[in-house]
C-alpha cells in the first residue's frame, strides 16, 4: 500500500486538481441511502420485490434487511468521512479496505447476476437456484421465478453495479498517486474476476451461493 500514500504528481502553477473534488463522495452517499430505502421497506415488512419463498420466512427477511440497512448506513458514513482531513491521517489500507471489499462484492454480484438471470430467461433454468415455496403450485412458482429474474435484470443488478462502481470511484479518488490509482483499478477488476470465476466453478459443480 506504499504507493497509495505517495504525494500527488506535480502540477502546473495555478492548476487545480479537479480529481480531488467531493462530488463522487456525495453521489455515492446519496445513492447508498437511496438504495438503502428499499431494504428498510423490506425490513418493515414490505413484500414488493420479495419472492414467494422468502415471503414464507418473513422474520428472517426482516432481520436480514435490518442488518443490510445498518451496514449501508455505516458505509455511507464511512464514504462521507473521506471528505474530512482525519481520513488522510489514517493508514490508507484502513480507509480503502472496506471500499475495496464493497466494490468487489457489488460489481461481482451484478456481473454474475446479469449472466445467470439472462441464461434463466433464455431457458436454462438450472443457471439460477431459486428457492422453493411450500404449498405453491408449479405454475405460480414458475411465474414468480420469471418475474424475479426480470426484476433483477432491470432493477436490482443495475443497482449493485452502480453501487460497486461508485465505491470503486471514491476509493480511486482518495488515492493521490497515479501509480496507486492504477493499482487500485486493477485490484478491483482482479477481485471481481476471482469472485465470479469462483461462483462459476461452484455452479458447474452443482453448488450454489446465495447472492440475493
C-alpha positions as CSV (number, residue, x, y, z in Angstrom):
1,X,0.0,0.0,0.0
2,X,3.1,2.3,0.0
3,X,2.1,3.6,-3.5
4,X,-1.2,4.7,-2.2
5,X,0.4,7.1,0.3
6,X,2.6,9.0,-2.2
7,X,2.2,12.7,-2.8
8,X,0.3,13.7,-5.9
9,X,2.2,14.4,-9.1
10,X,3.5,17.9,-9.6
11,X,1.0,20.2,-11.4
12,X,1.5,23.4,-13.4
13,X,1.4,26.5,-11.3
14,X,-2.1,27.6,-10.6
15,X,-3.7,24.4,-12.0
16,X,-6.3,22.8,-9.7
17,X,-6.5,19.1,-9.1
18,X,-10.1,18.6,-10.3
19,X,-10.0,14.9,-9.4
20,X,-10.0,15.7,-5.7
21,X,-13.5,17.3,-5.8
22,X,-16.1,16.0,-3.4
23,X,-18.8,15.1,-5.9
24,X,-18.0,11.4,-6.1
25,X,-18.4,11.1,-2.4
26,X,-21.7,13.0,-2.3
27,X,-23.0,10.9,-5.2
28,X,-22.0,7.7,-3.6
29,X,-23.5,8.6,-0.2
30,X,-26.8,9.7,-1.9
31,X,-27.1,6.6,-4.0
32,X,-26.3,4.4,-1.0
33,X,-29.0,6.0,1.1
34,X,-31.5,5.8,-1.7
35,X,-30.7,2.1,-2.3
36,X,-30.9,1.5,1.5
37,X,-34.5,2.7,1.4
38,X,-35.7,-0.5,-0.3
39,X,-34.1,-2.6,2.4
40,X,-35.7,-0.5,5.1
41,X,-39.0,-1.1,3.3
42,X,-38.4,-4.9,3.3
43,X,-37.3,-4.7,7.0
44,X,-40.6,-3.0,7.8
45,X,-42.5,-5.9,6.2
46,X,-42.9,-4.7,2.7
47,X,-43.4,-7.5,0.1
48,X,-42.9,-5.9,-3.3
49,X,-39.8,-7.5,-4.9
50,X,-39.7,-10.3,-2.3
51,X,-40.0,-13.8,-3.9
52,X,-42.8,-16.1,-2.6
53,X,-40.4,-18.4,-0.9
54,X,-38.8,-15.5,1.0
55,X,-42.3,-14.2,2.0
56,X,-42.9,-17.5,3.8
57,X,-39.9,-16.7,6.1
58,X,-40.9,-13.1,6.9
59,X,-39.0,-12.8,10.1
60,X,-35.7,-13.9,8.5
61,X,-36.3,-11.4,5.7
62,X,-37.0,-8.5,8.1
63,X,-33.9,-9.3,10.3
64,X,-31.6,-9.7,7.3
65,X,-32.7,-6.4,5.8
66,X,-32.3,-4.5,9.1
67,X,-28.7,-5.8,9.1
68,X,-28.1,-4.8,5.5
69,X,-29.6,-1.4,6.2
70,X,-27.3,-0.9,9.1
71,X,-24.3,-1.9,7.0
72,X,-25.3,0.5,4.2
73,X,-25.8,3.4,6.7
74,X,-22.3,2.7,8.2
75,X,-20.9,2.5,4.7
76,X,-22.5,5.9,3.7
77,X,-20.9,7.5,6.8
78,X,-17.6,5.9,6.0
79,X,-17.6,7.3,2.5
80,X,-18.7,10.7,3.7
81,X,-15.8,10.7,6.1
82,X,-13.4,10.7,3.1
83,X,-14.1,14.4,2.7
84,X,-12.6,15.1,6.2
85,X,-8.9,15.6,6.9
86,X,-8.7,12.9,9.6
87,X,-9.2,10.3,6.9
88,X,-5.8,11.3,5.5
89,X,-4.2,10.7,8.9
90,X,-5.2,7.1,9.0
91,X,-3.3,4.3,7.2
92,X,-4.5,4.1,3.6
93,X,-5.3,0.4,3.8
94,X,-7.6,1.0,6.8
95,X,-9.6,3.6,4.8
96,X,-9.6,1.7,1.5
97,X,-10.1,-1.9,2.6
98,X,-13.9,-1.6,3.2
99,X,-14.3,0.4,-0.1
100,X,-12.4,-2.3,-2.0
101,X,-14.5,-5.1,-0.4
102,X,-17.8,-3.3,-1.1
103,X,-16.8,-2.5,-4.7
104,X,-15.7,-6.1,-5.5
105,X,-18.8,-7.7,-3.9
106,X,-21.3,-5.4,-5.5
107,X,-19.8,-5.5,-9.0
108,X,-19.2,-9.2,-9.0
109,X,-22.8,-9.7,-7.7
110,X,-24.1,-7.7,-10.7
111,X,-21.9,-9.4,-13.3
112,X,-22.8,-12.9,-12.0
113,X,-26.5,-11.9,-11.8
114,X,-26.6,-10.5,-15.3
115,X,-25.2,-13.7,-16.7
116,X,-27.2,-16.2,-14.7
117,X,-30.6,-14.4,-14.9
118,X,-30.1,-13.9,-18.6
119,X,-29.4,-17.6,-19.0
120,X,-32.5,-18.4,-16.9
121,X,-34.8,-16.2,-19.1
122,X,-33.2,-17.8,-22.2
123,X,-34.5,-21.2,-21.0
124,X,-31.5,-22.5,-19.0
125,X,-33.4,-22.7,-15.7
126,X,-30.5,-24.5,-14.0
127,X,-28.5,-21.3,-14.1
128,X,-30.4,-20.0,-11.1
129,X,-31.2,-21.9,-7.9
130,X,-34.4,-20.3,-6.9
131,X,-35.8,-21.5,-3.5
132,X,-39.0,-23.5,-3.5
133,X,-42.1,-22.1,-1.8
134,X,-44.1,-24.5,0.3
135,X,-47.7,-25.1,-0.9
136,X,-47.4,-23.1,-4.1
137,X,-48.3,-24.8,-7.4
138,X,-45.6,-25.1,-10.1
139,X,-47.3,-22.7,-12.5
140,X,-47.5,-19.9,-9.9
141,X,-43.9,-20.6,-8.7
142,X,-42.6,-20.6,-12.3
143,X,-44.2,-17.2,-12.9
144,X,-42.8,-15.8,-9.6
145,X,-39.3,-17.0,-10.7
146,X,-39.7,-15.4,-14.1
147,X,-40.8,-12.1,-12.6
148,X,-37.9,-12.2,-10.1
149,X,-35.4,-12.8,-12.8
150,X,-36.7,-9.9,-15.0
151,X,-36.9,-7.6,-12.0
152,X,-33.3,-8.5,-11.0
153,X,-32.1,-7.7,-14.5
154,X,-33.7,-4.3,-14.9
155,X,-33.5,-3.1,-11.3
156,X,-31.5,-4.9,-8.6
157,X,-28.4,-6.0,-10.6
158,X,-28.0,-2.5,-12.1
159,X,-28.2,-1.1,-8.6
160,X,-25.5,-3.5,-7.4
161,X,-23.4,-2.4,-10.4
162,X,-23.8,1.3,-9.8
163,X,-23.1,0.9,-6.1
164,X,-19.9,-1.1,-6.8
165,X,-18.6,1.3,-9.4
166,X,-19.3,4.3,-7.2
167,X,-17.4,2.7,-4.3
168,X,-14.5,1.9,-6.7
169,X,-14.6,5.5,-7.9
170,X,-14.4,7.1,-4.4
171,X,-11.6,4.7,-3.5
172,X,-9.7,5.7,-6.5
173,X,-10.3,9.3,-5.9
174,X,-8.9,9.1,-2.4
175,X,-5.6,7.8,-3.7
176,X,-3.3,10.7,-4.8
177,X,-0.6,9.0,-6.7
178,X,-1.2,7.9,-10.4
179,X,0.5,4.6,-9.8
180,X,-1.6,3.9,-6.8
181,X,-4.8,4.7,-8.7
182,X,-3.8,2.3,-11.5
183,X,-3.0,-0.4,-8.9
184,X,-6.4,0.2,-7.2
185,X,-8.3,-0.2,-10.5
186,X,-6.6,-3.4,-11.4
187,X,-7.0,-4.9,-8.0
188,X,-10.8,-4.2,-8.1
189,X,-11.0,-5.9,-11.5
190,X,-9.0,-8.8,-10.4
191,X,-11.1,-9.2,-7.3
192,X,-14.3,-9.2,-9.4
193,X,-12.8,-11.8,-11.7
194,X,-11.8,-14.1,-8.9
195,X,-15.2,-13.9,-7.2
196,X,-17.1,-14.5,-10.4
197,X,-14.9,-17.4,-11.6
198,X,-15.3,-19.0,-8.1
199,X,-19.1,-18.6,-8.4
200,X,-19.0,-20.1,-11.9
201,X,-17.0,-23.1,-10.7
202,X,-19.5,-23.7,-7.9
203,X,-22.4,-23.5,-10.4
204,X,-20.7,-26.0,-12.7
205,X,-20.2,-28.3,-9.7
206,X,-24.0,-28.0,-8.9
207,X,-23.3,-26.0,-5.8
208,X,-24.9,-22.6,-5.3
209,X,-24.2,-19.4,-3.4
210,X,-27.0,-17.1,-2.3
211,X,-26.2,-13.7,-3.6
212,X,-29.6,-12.1,-3.4
